[in-house]
Each structure stands twice: as structure tokens, then as C-alpha cells.
Amino acid sequence: MNLSQMNQARELKARMDKIQEELSNTIVEASSGKGAVKVTADGQQKIKSITISPGVIDPDKAGVLEELVVKAVNEALTKSQKAAASKLKSLTGGLKMPGLF
């Protein structure tokens, strides 16, 4: 690896570190059940919070609540992945790179 390639690699790593920091500060929110369940995630696909409206907590209908939570979590993760892909697109020039969304 020559000096130019090493410099390019360092620059790429610095840009990647910056994007990862931006993603950790990117927050997305999703809800289901007309807002009864809300999920917040960051741009690194980490769930930050789950809020459940007391009105949907019914011990006899636990399955419904479970479905609402799963739906909201999946939607939040999808939004987070899209946010990450958008930020990483500038780094990869639109190329699909394995392991980078």
C-alpha cells in the first residue's frame, strides 16, 4: 500500500467514524395501534425506548399488545436502516457494500 492509498484509507475511516457518530445521534420514531405503542430507535438500529399507552394494556389481550410492539419495533428498525443507508450512500458513492447496510 503506497502513501496515497494509506491517506485515502485514513480519510475514509475518519468519514466513516463521523457518519457513525451522526447515526448514533439520529433518532427515528414509529408507532402502531393509532399511536398506542411508540418505539424510538437510533440510526445504529438500537431501540432507545418503547412507550405503551395504558389503555391498551389488557391481560386478556396480551397477544394484541405483543403484535403492536413487534410492528412498531420493526417499523422503527426499517426507518433506522433507511437513515443509515442514506448517510452511508455519500461514503460509498451509492455502491452496495456488504456489511454497510
Residue pairs with C-beta under 8 A, 6 or more apart in sequence:
1 9
12 91
15 91
16 91
19 87
19 88
19 90
19 91
20 44
22 43
22 87
23 42
23 43
23 44
23 83
23 84
23 87
24 42
24 43
24 44
25 42
25 43
26 42
26 43
26 80
26 83
26 84
26 87
27 40
27 41
27 42
27 43
27 48
28 40
28 41
28 42
28 43
28 76
28 79
28 80
28 83
29 38
29 39
29 40
29 41
29 76
29 79
30 38
30 39
30 41
30 72
30 73
30 75
30 76
30 78
30 79
31 37
31 38
31 39
31 72
31 75
32 68
32 69
32 71
32 72
32 75
33 53
33 56
33 68
33 72
35 53
36 52
36 53
36 55
36 56
36 68
37 50
37 51
37 52
37 53
37 56
37 65
37 68
37 69
37 71
37 72
38 49
38 50
38 51
38 72
39 47
39 49
39 50
39 51
39 69
39 72
39 73
39 75
39 76
40 47
40 48
40 49
40 50
40 51
40 76
41 47
41 48
41 76
41 77
41 79
41 80
42 48
42 80
43 80
43 83
43 84
43 87
44 80
44 84
45 77
45 80
45 81
45 84
47 73
47 76
47 77
50 69
50 72
50 73
52 65
52 69
56 64
56 65
56 68
57 65
58 64
58 65
81 101
84 101
85 101
88 100
88 101
91 100
92 100
